[in-house]
Amino acid sequence: MSDYTKSESSTKGGRKDPESAPAASYSATLVPGFCNENRRFVGRFSFGSFRICNMLSLSVHWPVFWATAFLLIYYFLMDCRLYQTLQQWPGSTVNATIGHYSPFRPLTMKLLMMNHGNHYLLMPLAEYFDEYSKFSKRFPFITANMVSFSHIVVCIVAFRMMYSDSLSVRRWGCLLFQLRNWLDAFDGVVHRSHAGTQFRLKSYRNTSGYLVDAIADTWSGFMESLAMYLFLLKNPPTSSLARLHILPWTKPQENGRGRKDFSKWELFRPCLVYGLLVAFSGIFWDRYISHYNNIMEYIPPNVLQKEQQLAQMKTLRMWIFIWVWRLVNAQALLDYGLISIALDKTWSFIHIMQYFGWPFLIIFCMATEIQLAEVQGAVMGTL
C-alpha cells in the first residue's frame, strides 16, 4: 500500500465528500504539512466557520519537530557568532593565513552568503573529513572535477528515488541528494587543498573547475525539478481541492490519489517555474558575490578607502542583505524542495514558490542592485 493518506474525497467509512461542503468549512492547519487523519493532535479549536487545528502528531512528527527546532537554534547561534566575527573583520583577507579550519575565518563574501546547511553542516563535515583522513593528500590523482562528476552520478540515483510511490523511498532519495550536496562541498575542499589555498572560500572563474561545478549544480536543480514533476504526474493532487481559489497551505488534502484530470502542462508548469527560480537565484547570487568580492576583498590604496570598506562591511544593512541571500540562494531553495518532498508537500511548496518566490526574489534583486551601487560608490568613489 502506498504511504499516502487516502483522499478525503472518498465516501467510504461514512466520510463526507469535501466537494459537497463550502470552501470556508475546510480545515486549516496551523503548521503546514502536519494534517493527517487518524492521528492524535496537540491542540484543536474553532474560530468562526474555520476549524483550526495544530496537527503535530505526537507519535510521528515530534522527532521531526525537535530536529527542526534544534537546527534552527543551532543556525541562530552560529549566525550570532558570524555577525560578531564580521564586526571584528580587520579588512581584506587576501593575504590571511589560517592554520586550521574555522566556519568563521577567513571571511569571504562567498562564505558569508552561503546557505546555512552548507555553511554549518556540509562544509565542516567535508573539511574535517579531509583533515582527519588526509584524503586530498593520500589520493592526489583524484581531482576536484572527478568529485564533481561523482556527485552527478549520485544525483541521478537520488532523482530516481525521489519520485517513487513510496514516501520512505523518497525520503531516502532526499538523504542521498544531501550526499550529493556534501560531495559538492567536498570538491571545493579538494580543489583548495591542491591549489594551496586551503580554507579560503572563493569562486575561481575562468577555470575548467568553475565550469564543471556550474554544470553539476545546474544538473542537480534540473533533476530535483524533474523528480517533482514525475511524482505529480503519477500522483496528481486531489483536483477538486487543488482547483479551489484558496491558499495552498489551507488545503485539507495534500498529495493524494485524486481524479487524474490535470493536464501534463498544469503539473509541469509549476515545476518548471520552480526550476527557473532556482536558476535565476543562482545566477544573481553568483553575480553579487563577484561584485561584492571586488569591493570588499581588494586591498585599498589609501586610508580613506580602508575606513569606508570597513564601515560599509559592518553596517546592519549589509548584514541584512547577506543574511537574506543565505536564505534565498539556489542551494537553499533546493534544500527547501527536498524538505517538501520528505514531508510529502511537493504540491503546496511549488505553488508557494510560483506565487510568492518569484515576486520576492525579483524585488530583492532590485534592492540588492541599489545597495551594491551605494556600497561601491562609498568605497570605490565611483558615484
Buried (B, 14 or more C-beta within 10 A) or exposed (E): EEBBBBBBBEEEEEEEEBEEEEEEEBBBBBBBBBBBEEBEBBEEEEEEEEBBBBBBBEEEBEEBBEEEEEBEEEBEEBBEEBBEBBEEBEBBBEEBEEEEBEBBBBBBBBBBBBBBBBBBBBBBBBBEBBBEEEBBEEEEEBBBBEBBBBBBEBBEBBBBBBBBBBBEBBBBBBEBBBBBBBBBBBBBBBBBBBEEEBBBBBBBEEEEBBEBBBEBBBBBBBBBBBBBBBBBBEBBBBBBBBEBEBEBBBBBBBBBBBEEEBEEEBBBBBBBBBBEBBBBBBEBBBBBBEBBBEBBBBEBEEEEBBEBBBEBBBEEEBBEBBBBBBEBBBBBBBBBBBBBBBBBBBBBBBBBBBEEBBEEBEEBBEEBBEBBEEBBEBBBEEE
